[in-house]
Amino acid sequence: MKISLNKKILDKNEECALQNSEFFADNNITCLNVISSPGSGKTTLLSRTIVDMADTTKIAVIEGDIRTDTDAKKIRKTGAVAIQIETKGSCHLSAQQVTGALASIPAAEMDLIFIENVGNLVCPSDFELGENLRVVVLSVPEGDDKPIKYPGTFAKADVILINKIDLIDHIDFNLERVIADIKAVNKEAKILQVSATTGTGMQDWYSWLSKNK
């Protein structure tokens, strides 16, 4: 008789994801799982979001990185609650790690909780964390081929942020192609063009968040 260790791990993850989902529902919290490649600007985007929505929305962030608590420190500078999870080599966060993080912060007091997943467009998309919504961040400097290289990740997104749009005139990036490729795998996802640095398009992002919280 063969026992699939991978199946056991996934079953445990699904159990914890359900527990997390029930916690969010019971406390009227919207949780967003933010997925992207390294260097897409996730932390800068979340920092600006926290500052700009501070008057209306209580936000906490669960940070996932292989090593260091650099991103959590950046988030805390905004005044928001942030907890760092170091995966020690794993390319994604697990629902069990999120469960532990929620117990370490005043999660029930929040309106929004962002989970900034490990920078990776492959592994994180296969692991449910109990989130309500998935956010995929694609930055202009990464190139315009990511939606066709990683269609599974884009197919599962509720909103896709094309970040660093202020650089589009300086980089070979076919915006029309990117949008067409995204729509080929996901007709329902909202696509927003933003710059967390200049503020371009950020109000559209805040409006989307407000409608979905």
N, CA, C and O of each residue as an XYZ file, in Angstrom:
852
protein
N       0.846     -1.201      0.000
C       0.000      0.000      0.000
C       0.876      1.244      0.000
O       1.813      1.348      0.792
N       0.575      2.184     -0.883
C       1.335      3.421     -0.976
C       0.544      4.578     -0.374
O      -0.651      4.729     -0.626
N       1.212      5.369      0.405
C       0.595      6.574      0.986
C       1.261      7.791      0.362
O       2.482      7.938      0.416
N       0.463      8.649     -0.221
C       1.010      9.846     -0.867
C       1.256     10.925      0.176
O       0.312     11.481      0.737
N       2.521     11.220      0.433
C       2.864     12.266      1.395
C       2.372     13.616      0.902
O       1.931     14.449      1.695
N       2.447     13.834     -0.415
C       1.996     15.098     -0.996
C       0.509     15.308     -0.727
O       0.075     16.421     -0.432
N      -0.280     14.212     -0.834
C      -1.720     14.313     -0.577
C      -1.986     14.670      0.886
O      -2.875     15.469      1.182
N      -1.217     14.080      1.794
C      -1.378     14.396      3.206
C      -1.107     15.872      3.481
O      -1.844     16.521      4.224
N      -0.040     16.395      2.873
C       0.316     17.799      3.060
C      -0.792     18.705      2.535
O      -1.175     19.674      3.191
N      -1.304     18.385      1.351
C      -2.361     19.201      0.758
C      -3.641     19.127      1.568
O      -4.335     20.131      1.729
N      -3.965     17.922      2.090
C      -5.165     17.786      2.916
C      -5.066     18.639      4.175
O      -6.039     19.283      4.568
N      -3.890     18.645      4.811
C      -3.675     19.461      5.996
C      -3.779     20.935      5.660
O      -4.330     21.718      6.434
N      -3.251     21.313      4.506
C      -3.327     22.714      4.079
C      -4.779     23.126      3.866
O      -5.185     24.214      4.274
N      -5.561     22.261      3.229
C      -6.964     22.581      2.970
C      -7.750     22.725      4.278
O      -8.630     23.578      4.396
N      -7.418     21.882      5.249
C      -8.078     21.954      6.557
C      -7.806     23.296      7.228
O      -8.719     23.927      7.761
N      -6.543     23.729      7.200
C      -6.179     25.011      7.810
C      -6.736     26.185      7.008
O      -7.117     27.206      7.581
N      -6.783     26.041      5.690
C      -7.350     27.099      4.849
C      -8.823     27.319      5.175
O      -9.296     28.454      5.217
N      -9.541     26.224      5.406
C     -10.957     26.335      5.780
C     -11.101     27.022      7.128
O     -11.994     27.849      7.319
N     -10.233     26.683      8.051
C     -10.245     27.325      9.378
C     -10.011     28.830      9.238
O     -10.696     29.628      9.877
N      -9.047     29.214      8.404
C      -8.765     30.635      8.174
C      -9.961     31.333      7.538
O     -10.337     32.436      7.936
N     -10.552     30.674      6.546
C     -11.702     31.256      5.849
C     -12.862     31.503      6.806
O     -13.534     32.531      6.721
N     -13.095     30.563      7.713
C     -14.167     30.720      8.690
C     -13.868     31.871      9.655
O     -14.774     32.599     10.060
N     -12.608     32.028     10.014
C     -12.214     33.136     10.884
C     -12.491     34.475     10.196
O     -13.026     35.393     10.819
N     -12.135     34.588      8.931
C     -12.369     35.836      8.201
C     -13.865     36.135      8.092
O     -14.291     37.278      8.260
N     -14.650     35.107      7.811
C     -16.096     35.294      7.685
C     -16.721     35.697      9.021
O     -17.560     36.596      9.076
N     -16.307     35.029     10.090
C     -16.875     35.306     11.414
C     -16.561     36.723     11.891
O     -17.327     37.311     12.654
N     -15.435     37.265     11.437
C     -15.005     38.590     11.896
C     -15.167     39.681     10.832
O     -14.678     40.799     10.993
N     -15.859     39.335      9.747
C     -16.137     40.312      8.683
C     -14.860     40.950      8.138
O     -14.782     42.166      7.964
N     -13.868     40.110      7.875
C     -12.572     40.554      7.356
C     -12.434     40.103      5.915
O     -12.804     38.980      5.571
N     -11.907     40.965      5.082
C     -11.535     40.564      3.722
C     -10.042     40.297      3.699
O      -9.240     41.162      4.051
N      -9.677     39.095      3.283
C      -8.263     38.719      3.194
C      -7.872     38.568      1.738
O      -8.573     37.927      0.955
N      -6.742     39.167      1.382
C      -6.263     39.137      0.001
C      -4.880     38.496     -0.050
O      -3.964     38.915      0.658
N      -4.742     37.498     -0.879
C      -3.470     36.810     -1.103
C      -2.781     37.483     -2.290
O      -3.272     37.419     -3.417
N      -1.642     38.126     -2.032
C      -0.954     38.915     -3.060
C       0.229     38.107     -3.598
O       1.147     37.756     -2.857
N       0.188     37.822     -4.894
C       1.170     36.951     -5.540
C       1.868     37.714     -6.657
O       1.236     38.463     -7.402
N       3.180     37.514     -6.765
C       3.929     38.149     -7.857
C       5.327     37.577     -7.915
O       5.723     36.779     -7.065
N       6.076     37.994     -8.929
C       7.503     37.706     -8.990
C       8.237     38.570     -7.970
O       7.681     39.561     -7.495
N       9.474     38.215     -7.624
C      10.285     39.100     -6.772
C      10.506     40.445     -7.464
O      10.705     40.501     -8.678
N      10.470     41.514     -6.690
C      10.775     42.833     -7.231
C       9.660     43.508     -7.987
O       9.894     44.501     -8.675
N       8.449     42.991     -7.875
C       7.320     43.588     -8.600
C       6.829     44.872     -7.956
O       6.105     45.646     -8.582
N       7.221     45.104     -6.699
C       6.774     46.305     -5.991
C       5.625     46.053     -5.039
O       4.910     46.987     -4.676
N       5.429     44.789     -4.618
C       4.308     44.472     -3.720
C       4.357     45.274     -2.427
O       3.355     45.858     -2.016
N       5.524     45.301     -1.786
C       5.615     45.953     -0.484
C       5.390     47.454     -0.592
O       4.717     48.047      0.251
N       5.950     48.067     -1.625
C       5.723     49.502     -1.846
C       4.257     49.771     -2.117
O       3.705     50.755     -1.624
N       3.618     48.909     -2.895
C       2.206     49.052     -3.208
C       1.352     48.943     -1.948
O       0.429     49.733     -1.749
N       1.658     47.972     -1.105
C       0.891     47.802      0.125
C       1.133     48.947      1.103
O       0.208     49.395      1.780
N       2.363     49.414      1.176
C       2.673     50.540      2.067
C       1.878     51.774      1.686
O       1.315     52.447      2.549
N       1.832     52.070      0.397
C       1.077     53.249     -0.055
C      -0.418     53.054      0.184
O      -1.116     53.990      0.572
N      -0.900     51.850     -0.046
C      -2.309     51.544      0.181
C      -2.689     51.765      1.636
O      -3.727     52.357      1.929
N      -1.858     51.295      2.536
C      -2.123     51.454      3.973
C      -2.201     52.925      4.360
O      -3.120     53.345      5.064
N      -1.234     53.698      3.897
C      -1.186     55.126      4.233
C      -2.397     55.865      3.651
O      -3.035     56.659      4.341
N      -2.703     55.603      2.399
C      -3.776     56.344      1.724
C      -5.167     55.954      2.211
O      -6.102     56.747      2.105
N      -5.317     54.727      2.748
C      -6.633     54.273      3.214
C      -6.741     54.288      4.734
O      -7.711     53.775      5.291
N      -5.765     54.863      5.398
C      -5.692     54.805      6.870
C      -6.914     55.390      7.563
O      -7.298     54.918      8.633
N      -7.527     56.401      6.977
C      -8.659     57.060      7.626
C      -9.932     56.222      7.611
O     -10.835     56.446      8.417
N     -10.005     55.267      6.704
C     -11.250     54.516      6.543
C     -11.124     53.014      6.768
O     -12.130     52.324      6.935
N      -9.894     52.506      6.772
C      -9.717     51.059      6.746
C      -8.575     50.608      7.653
O      -7.464     51.132      7.571
N      -8.855     49.635      8.513
C      -7.807     49.042      9.345
C      -7.190     47.872      8.588
O      -7.880     46.925      8.208
N      -5.882     47.954      8.376
C      -5.193     46.966      7.542
C      -4.039     46.332      8.304
O      -3.294     47.020      9.003
N      -3.895     45.027      8.168
C      -2.731     44.301      8.670
C      -2.117     43.521      7.517
O      -2.790     43.215      6.532
N      -0.836     43.204      7.648
C      -0.131     42.491      6.584
C       0.618     41.298      7.170
O       1.325     41.419      8.171
N       0.451     40.153      6.530
C       1.251     38.967      6.825
C       2.279     38.848      5.717
O       1.932     38.659      4.551
N       3.543     38.958      6.087
C       4.630     38.950      5.112
C       5.264     37.562      5.000
O       5.579     36.931      6.009
N       5.443     37.103      3.784
C       6.113     35.832      3.560
C       7.395     36.009      2.764
O       7.371     36.541      1.654
N       8.507     35.568      3.322
C       9.796     35.611      2.627
C      10.614     34.391      3.025
O      10.412     33.816      4.094
N      11.522     34.010      2.168
C      12.390     32.885      2.491
C      13.278     33.236      3.684
O      13.476     32.419      4.583
N      13.810     34.457      3.683
C      14.637     34.944      4.782
C      14.369     36.430      5.012
O      13.827     37.109      4.140
N      14.744     36.923      6.169
C      14.717     38.327      6.599
C      13.305     38.832      6.913
O      12.304     38.287      6.447
N      13.268     39.900      7.726
C      12.001     40.560      8.043
C      11.988     41.982      7.490
O      11.323     42.864      8.032
N      12.731     42.190      6.406
C      12.856     43.522      5.802
C      11.509     44.106      5.411
O      11.226     45.269      5.697
N      10.675     43.301      4.756
C       9.393     43.819      4.273
C       8.447     44.139      5.422
O       7.720     45.131      5.366
N       8.448     43.315      6.456
C       7.594     43.599      7.614
C       7.992     44.915      8.275
O       7.131     45.682      8.708
N       9.294     45.175      8.351
C       9.768     46.436      8.931
C       9.276     47.631      8.102
O       8.897     48.661      8.659
N       9.285     47.486      6.772
C       8.802     48.567      5.901
C       7.324     48.832      6.143
O       6.888     49.983      6.195
N       6.562     47.763      6.290
C       5.124     47.913      6.521
C       4.867     48.571      7.874
O       3.992     49.430      7.986
N       5.611     48.184      8.891
C       5.405     48.753     10.231
C       5.682     50.247     10.262
O       5.123     50.957     11.098
N       6.529     50.736      9.376
C       6.809     52.172      9.319
C       5.570     52.985      8.940
O       5.508     54.185      9.209
N       4.584     52.335      8.316
C       3.338     53.020      7.963
C       2.400     53.112      9.169
O       1.390     53.815      9.126
N       2.743     52.395     10.244
C       1.881     52.351     11.418
C       0.969     51.140     11.449
O       0.221     50.949     12.409
N       1.023     50.323     10.415
C       0.161     49.151     10.343
C       0.777     47.965     11.094
O       1.984     47.911     11.329
N      -0.072     47.042     11.450
C       0.377     45.786     12.058
C       0.941     44.895     10.960
O       0.330     44.729      9.905
N       2.112     44.324     11.220
C       2.712     43.404     10.247
C       3.452     42.309     10.986
O       4.109     42.560     11.997
N       3.342     41.090     10.474
C       4.078     39.965     11.032
C       4.806     39.256      9.909
O       4.264     39.073      8.819
N       6.030     38.860     10.180
C       6.874     38.215      9.169
C       6.875     36.703      9.360
O       7.032     36.207     10.476
N       6.699     35.983      8.268
C       6.886     34.537      8.247
C       8.096     34.246      7.378
O       8.111     34.597      6.198
N       9.099     33.612      7.942
C      10.250     33.156      7.164
C      10.027     31.695      6.808
O       9.872     30.857      7.696
N      10.009     31.385      5.533
C       9.691     30.023      5.105
C      10.901     29.091      5.129
O      10.759     27.884      4.934
N      12.092     29.648      5.366
C      13.320     28.848      5.479
C      13.581     28.012      4.225
O      14.069     26.885      4.311
N      13.254     28.572      3.069
C      13.547     27.888      1.824
C      12.333     27.508      1.010
O      12.446     27.302     -0.199
N      11.166     27.407      1.639
C       9.958     27.059      0.899
C       9.546     28.210     -0.019
O       9.701     29.381      0.327
N       9.021     27.861     -1.188
C       8.704     28.874     -2.204
C       7.290     29.430     -2.080
O       6.828     30.140     -2.973
N       6.593     29.116     -0.977
C       5.226     29.607     -0.804
C       4.865     29.571      0.675
O       5.523     28.903      1.472
N       3.822     30.291      1.025
C       3.264     30.198      2.369
C       2.243     29.070      2.429
O       1.632     28.717      1.420
N       2.066     28.516      3.611
C       1.044     27.499      3.822
C      -0.088     28.089      4.655
O       0.089     29.092      5.347
N      -1.251     27.450      4.577
C      -2.390     27.910      5.363
C      -2.116     27.787      6.859
O      -2.588     28.605      7.648
N      -1.357     26.771      7.247
C      -1.018     26.587      8.657
C      -0.159     27.740      9.168
O      -0.338     28.199     10.296
N       0.775     28.208      8.336
C       1.589     29.356      8.735
C       0.732     30.602      8.899
O       0.965     31.405      9.801
N      -0.249     30.762      8.038
C      -1.149     31.911      8.137
C      -1.986     31.815      9.412
O      -2.221     32.824     10.077
N      -2.437     30.607      9.754
C      -3.197     30.406     10.991
C      -2.391     30.871     12.197
O      -2.905     31.565     13.075
N      -1.122     30.479     12.226
C      -0.257     30.899     13.320
C      -0.048     32.396     13.364
O      -0.019     32.996     14.439
N       0.098     33.005     12.186
C       0.296     34.455     12.120
C      -0.932     35.207     12.619
O      -0.810     36.213     13.319
N      -2.108     34.720     12.259
C      -3.344     35.379     12.691
C      -3.481     35.381     14.214
O      -4.036     36.311     14.799
N      -2.970     34.335     14.838
C      -3.047     34.244     16.299
C      -2.058     35.180     16.990
O      -2.145     35.401     18.197
N      -1.115     35.730     16.215
C      -0.060     36.571     16.795
C      -0.322     38.065     16.627
O       0.461     38.888     17.101
N      -1.415     38.419     15.958
C      -1.755     39.825     15.733
C      -3.222     40.045     16.104
O      -3.980     39.080     16.198
N      -3.635     41.294     16.315
C      -5.054     41.559     16.602
C      -5.899     41.475     15.327
O      -6.523     42.452     14.911
N      -5.905     40.302     14.726
C      -6.517     40.121     13.405
C      -8.007     40.452     13.389
O      -8.512     41.021     12.420
N      -8.709     40.094     14.465
C     -10.155     40.298     14.496
C     -10.553     41.771     14.433
O     -11.708     42.091     14.150
N      -9.607     42.665     14.694
C      -9.901     44.103     14.674
C      -9.750     44.713     13.282
O     -10.066     45.887     13.090
N      -9.277     43.941     12.314
C      -8.942     44.472     10.995
C     -10.130     44.437     10.017
O     -11.051     43.631     10.152
N     -10.071     45.337      9.036
C     -11.020     45.309      7.923
C     -10.436     44.506      6.755
O     -11.125     43.707      6.120
N      -9.153     44.741      6.495
C      -8.449     44.040      5.427
C      -7.187     43.404      5.992
O      -6.492     43.998      6.816
N      -6.902     42.194      5.540
C      -5.617     41.565      5.834
C      -4.998     41.143      4.506
O      -5.562     40.346      3.756
N      -3.822     41.701      4.244
C      -3.080     41.304      3.048
C      -2.077     40.224      3.424
O      -1.373     40.346      4.427
N      -2.012     39.177      2.628
C      -0.955     38.180      2.756
C      -0.005     38.404      1.586
O      -0.324     38.079      0.442
N       1.165     38.965      1.884
C       2.154     39.169      0.825
C       2.962     37.883      0.694
O       3.878     37.625      1.474
N       2.610     37.092     -0.294
C       3.192     35.767     -0.444
C       4.642     35.853     -0.911
O       5.103     36.908     -1.346
N       5.345     34.742     -0.816
C       6.732     34.666     -1.272
C       6.784     35.019     -2.755
O       5.921     34.598     -3.525
N       7.791     35.789     -3.156
C       7.924     36.199     -4.552
C       8.123     35.013     -5.476
O       9.214     34.447     -5.548
N       7.062     34.639     -6.183
C       7.088     33.438     -7.020
C       5.765     33.371     -7.775
O       4.708     33.555     -7.172
N       5.800     33.114     -9.071
C       4.564     33.025     -9.847
C       4.104     31.589    -10.070
O       3.172     31.352    -10.839
N       4.748     30.627     -9.404
C       4.379     29.230     -9.606
C       3.760     28.640     -8.336
O       2.549     28.425     -8.279
N       4.581     28.380     -7.327
C       4.137     27.641     -6.126
C       2.944     28.270     -5.396
O       1.997     27.550     -5.078
N       2.945     29.572     -5.119
C       1.861     30.127     -4.300
C       0.462     29.914     -4.875
O      -0.514     29.854     -4.127
N       0.361     29.801     -6.192
C      -0.965     29.683     -6.795
C      -1.623     28.343     -6.512
O      -2.837     28.213     -6.667
N      -0.846     27.337     -6.097
C      -1.394     26.006     -5.856
C      -1.848     25.781     -4.417
O      -2.437     24.744     -4.113
N      -1.584     26.732     -3.534
C      -1.886     26.546     -2.114
C      -2.906     27.574     -1.635
O      -2.617     28.768     -1.564
N      -4.097     27.094     -1.310
C      -5.119     27.955     -0.732
C      -4.712     28.332      0.688
O      -4.193     27.506      1.439
N      -4.957     29.592      1.042
C      -4.619     30.059      2.386
C      -5.871     30.437      3.183
O      -5.785     30.826      4.348
N      -7.021     30.318      2.541
C      -8.270     30.719      3.176
C      -8.689     32.123      2.801
O      -9.655     32.656      3.346
N      -7.961     32.729      1.866
C      -8.232     34.108      1.459
C      -9.570     34.248      0.744
O     -10.113     33.280      0.213
N     -10.088     35.474      0.742
C     -11.304     35.775     -0.007
C     -10.996     36.083     -1.467
O     -11.759     35.732     -2.366
N      -9.856     36.751     -1.686
C      -9.533     37.245     -3.022
C      -8.049     37.072     -3.310
O      -7.218     37.075     -2.402
N      -7.735     36.919     -4.596
C      -6.333     36.820     -5.009
C      -5.955     38.016     -5.872
O      -6.677     38.417     -6.785
N      -4.804     38.560     -5.545
C      -4.258     39.696     -6.277
C      -2.958     39.241     -6.937
O      -2.086     38.689     -6.266
N      -2.822     39.464     -8.225
C      -1.555     39.209     -8.911
C      -0.972     40.545     -9.338
O      -1.656     41.360     -9.956
N       0.285     40.763     -9.008
C       0.975     41.998     -9.375
C       2.006     41.661    -10.454
O       2.872     40.808    -10.263
N       1.893     42.341    -11.575
C       2.850     42.200    -12.680
C       3.472     43.565    -12.916
O       2.757     44.522    -13.213
N       4.786     43.676    -12.790
C       5.423     44.979    -13.006
C       5.977     45.082    -14.416
O       6.426     44.094    -14.996
N       5.939     46.275    -14.950
C       6.392     46.526    -16.325
C       7.827     46.042    -16.575
O       8.074     45.438    -17.619
N       8.782     46.278    -15.665
C      10.156     45.833    -15.932
C      10.328     44.317    -16.064
O      11.339     43.857    -16.596
N       9.353     43.538    -15.587
C       9.453     42.077    -15.698
C       9.320     41.591    -17.136
O       9.778     40.497    -17.466
N       8.702     42.390    -17.985
C       8.445     41.960    -19.352
C       6.990     41.580    -19.554
O       6.241     41.400    -18.593
N       6.604     41.463    -20.804
C       5.187     41.263    -21.129
C       4.817     39.812    -21.424
O       3.744     39.547    -21.967
N       5.684     38.879    -21.077
C       5.407     37.473    -21.381
C       4.916     36.667    -20.192
O       4.675     35.468    -20.334
N       4.761     37.272    -19.035
C       4.417     36.519    -17.832
C       3.046     35.834    -17.897
O       2.931     34.693    -17.449
N       1.997     36.483    -18.437
C       0.696     35.798    -18.475
C       0.699     34.525    -19.324
O      -0.047     33.591    -19.028
N       1.516     34.472    -20.361
C       1.547     33.242    -21.162
C       2.508     32.214    -20.578
O       2.375     31.019    -20.843
N       3.472     32.667    -19.788
C       4.390     31.727    -19.136
C       3.777     31.102    -17.882
O       4.071     29.954    -17.547
N       2.924     31.863    -17.192
C       2.336     31.398    -15.941
C       0.816     31.554    -15.981
O       0.247     32.242    -15.134
N       0.160     30.932    -16.942
C      -1.287     31.145    -17.108
C      -2.111     30.705    -15.907
O      -3.146     31.305    -15.618
N      -1.666     29.658    -15.195
C      -2.429     29.172    -14.053
C      -2.570     30.210    -12.960
O      -3.626     30.331    -12.338
N      -1.507     30.958    -12.728
C      -1.535     31.997    -11.694
C      -2.485     33.119    -12.083
O      -3.277     33.577    -11.259
N      -2.412     33.560    -13.322
C      -3.283     34.652    -13.766
C      -4.740     34.203    -13.867
O      -5.655     35.007    -13.693
N      -4.950     32.921    -14.148
C      -6.311     32.404    -14.273
C      -7.062     32.430    -12.949
O      -8.291     32.501    -12.934
N      -6.332     32.371    -11.836
C      -6.956     32.311    -10.512
C      -7.089     33.675     -9.847
O      -7.569     33.763     -8.717
N      -6.672     34.736    -10.525
C      -6.678     36.071     -9.919
C      -8.060     36.715     -9.974
O      -8.816     36.517    -10.925
N      -8.374     37.482     -8.943
C      -9.585     38.307     -8.946
C      -9.286     39.700     -9.482
O     -10.134     40.331    -10.113
N      -8.074     40.168     -9.225
C      -7.638     41.462     -9.754
C      -6.155     41.350    -10.114
O      -5.375     40.715     -9.404
N      -5.789     41.974    -11.222
C      -4.396     41.971    -11.674
C      -3.937     43.416    -11.787
O      -4.520     44.219    -12.515
N      -2.875     43.728    -11.046
C      -2.326     45.076    -11.043
C      -1.084     45.105    -11.923
O      -0.105     44.412    -11.646
N      -1.122     45.889    -12.958
C       0.069     46.106    -13.791
C       0.791     47.295    -13.182
O       0.430     48.446    -13.423
N       1.813     47.004    -12.391
C       2.488     48.008    -11.576
C       3.679     48.621    -12.324
O       4.157     48.082    -13.323
N       4.134     49.758    -11.808
C       5.238     50.529    -12.400
C       4.889     50.960    -13.817
O       5.733     50.969    -14.713
N       3.616     51.317    -13.995
C       3.128     51.725    -15.307
C       3.793     53.031    -15.760
O       3.796     53.354    -16.947
N       4.354     53.773    -14.804
C       5.053     55.011    -15.144
C       6.313     54.766    -15.968
O       6.859     55.701    -16.554
N       6.782     53.514    -16.019
C       7.999     53.179    -16.767
C       7.718     52.653    -18.168
O       8.646     52.292    -18.892
N       6.469     52.607    -18.549
C       6.109     51.919    -19.779
C       6.708     52.562    -21.039
O       6.931     51.877    -22.037
N       6.963     53.850    -20.995
C       7.562     54.524    -22.156
C       9.063     54.285    -22.263
O       9.684     54.654    -23.260
N       9.635     53.680    -21.255
C      11.083     53.478    -21.224
C      11.491     52.015    -21.352
O      12.679     51.693    -21.383
N      10.503     51.141    -21.426
C      10.770     49.696    -21.453
C       9.952     49.062    -22.563
O       8.827     49.481    -22.835
N      10.515     48.063    -23.195
C       9.809     47.336    -24.251
C       8.749     46.442    -23.607
O       9.035     45.318    -23.195
N       7.535     46.954    -23.529
C       6.446     46.268    -22.851
C       5.176     46.501    -23.651
O       4.697     47.631    -23.750
N       4.631     45.434    -24.221
C       3.439     45.536    -25.059
C       2.198     45.392    -24.188
O       1.760     44.280    -23.893
N       1.640     46.519    -23.783
C       0.507     46.523    -22.860
C      -0.715     45.838    -23.466
O      -1.405     45.081    -22.783
N      -0.982     46.096    -24.727
C      -2.140     45.482    -25.380
C      -2.011     43.963    -25.397
O      -2.988     43.248    -25.173
N      -0.803     43.474    -25.664
C      -0.569     42.031    -25.662
C      -0.814     41.450    -24.283
O      -1.455     40.407    -24.156
N      -0.317     42.104    -23.258
C      -0.477     41.617    -21.892
C      -1.957     41.505    -21.534
O      -2.397     40.486    -21.004
N      -2.707     42.539    -21.822
C      -4.134     42.535    -21.495
C      -4.860     41.433    -22.257
O      -5.718     40.750    -21.700
N      -4.517     41.260    -23.527
C      -5.140     40.207    -24.332
C      -4.793     38.823    -23.799
O      -5.648     37.939    -23.754
N      -3.542     38.636    -23.395
C      -3.114     37.339    -22.863
C      -3.802     37.027    -21.537
O      -4.165     35.882    -21.269
N      -3.978     38.065    -20.706
C      -4.684     37.855    -19.432
C      -6.133     37.462    -19.689
O      -6.647     36.521    -19.084
N      -6.786     38.190    -20.592
C      -8.202     37.917    -20.876
C      -8.410     36.550    -21.514
O      -9.491     35.970    -21.409
N      -7.376     36.035    -22.176
C      -7.477     34.709    -22.787
C      -7.603     33.610    -21.741
O      -8.206     32.569    -22.002
N      -7.033     33.838    -20.554
C      -7.103     32.819    -19.491
C      -8.047     33.217    -18.367
O      -8.440     32.374    -17.561
N      -8.418     34.500    -18.304
C      -9.256     34.970    -17.203
C     -10.062     36.179    -17.652
O      -9.578     37.310    -17.617
N     -11.285     35.929    -18.070
C     -12.139     37.013    -18.567
C     -12.762     37.828    -17.435
O     -13.242     38.938    -17.663
N     -12.757     37.284    -16.222
C     -13.453     37.923    -15.110
C     -12.578     38.865    -14.288
O     -13.100     39.765    -13.630
N     -11.276     38.678    -14.312
C     -10.393     39.470    -13.446
C     -10.407     40.948    -13.825
O     -10.430     41.305    -15.003
N     -10.392     41.786    -12.811
C     -10.241     43.221    -13.025
C      -8.775     43.504    -13.315
O      -7.904     43.002    -12.606
N      -8.484     44.294    -14.338
C      -7.108     44.649    -14.689
C      -6.930     46.143    -14.464
O      -7.632     46.961    -15.059
N      -5.981     46.490    -13.596
C      -5.744     47.893    -13.276
C      -4.290     48.255    -13.555
O      -3.378     47.481    -13.262
N      -4.089     49.430    -14.118
C      -2.740     49.931    -14.386
C      -2.387     50.936    -13.294
O      -3.060     51.954    -13.132
N      -1.325     50.638    -12.547
C      -0.999     51.473    -11.395
C       0.492     51.754    -11.305
O       1.315     51.075    -11.919
N       0.812     52.772    -10.527
C       2.193     53.033    -10.128
C       2.170     53.362     -8.644
O       1.656     54.404     -8.238
N       2.726     52.470     -7.842
C       2.767     52.709     -6.400
C       3.706     53.851     -6.054
O       3.605     54.427     -4.970
N       4.617     54.187     -6.957
C       5.572     55.260     -6.713
C       4.977     56.630     -7.003
O       5.087     57.544     -6.186
N       4.344     56.776     -8.171
C       3.797     58.079     -8.553
C       2.346     58.274     -8.120
O       1.864     59.404     -8.037
N       1.653     57.168     -7.843
C       0.244     57.255     -7.472
C      -0.712     57.062     -8.625
O      -1.925     57.023     -8.417
N      -0.197     56.941     -9.841
C      -1.048     56.740    -11.009
C      -1.920     55.498    -10.831
O      -1.418     54.416    -10.528
N      -3.215     55.662    -11.021
C      -4.144     54.534    -10.986
C      -4.455     53.988     -9.607
O      -5.269     53.072     -9.486
N      -3.845     54.511     -8.576
C      -4.042     53.934     -7.246
C      -5.468     54.144     -6.713
O      -5.975     53.316     -5.956
N      -6.098     55.227     -7.101
C      -7.474     55.446     -6.660
C      -8.411     54.375     -7.203
O      -9.373     53.989     -6.539
N      -8.125     53.894     -8.418
C      -8.927     52.801     -8.980
C      -8.765     51.544     -8.141
O      -9.727     50.806     -7.927
N      -7.555     51.301     -7.669
C      -7.270     50.163     -6.798
C      -7.995     50.307     -5.468
O      -8.576     49.343     -4.970
N      -7.964     51.498     -4.893
C      -8.638     51.729     -3.611
C     -10.150     51.567     -3.761
O     -10.818     51.039     -2.872
N     -10.673     52.020     -4.881
C     -12.117     51.870     -5.123
C     -12.496     50.402     -5.218
O     -13.522     49.976     -4.688
N     -11.654     49.631     -5.902
C     -11.906     48.188     -6.019
C     -11.875     47.529     -4.649
O     -12.728     46.699     -4.333
N     -10.891     47.901     -3.836
C     -10.786     47.343     -2.480
C     -12.026     47.705     -1.655
O     -12.585     46.854     -0.963
N     -12.446     48.950     -1.730
C     -13.601     49.411     -0.948
C     -14.877     48.657     -1.334
O     -15.715     48.365     -0.480
N     -15.017     48.349     -2.611
C     -16.202     47.615     -3.073
C     -16.161     46.155     -2.628
O     -17.202     45.509     -2.516
N     -14.975     45.643     -2.380
C     -14.840     44.218     -2.085
C     -14.542     43.903     -0.635
O     -14.371     42.737     -0.277
N     -14.477     44.938      0.216
C     -14.171     44.653      1.629
C     -15.444     44.430      2.427
O     -15.382     44.178      3.631
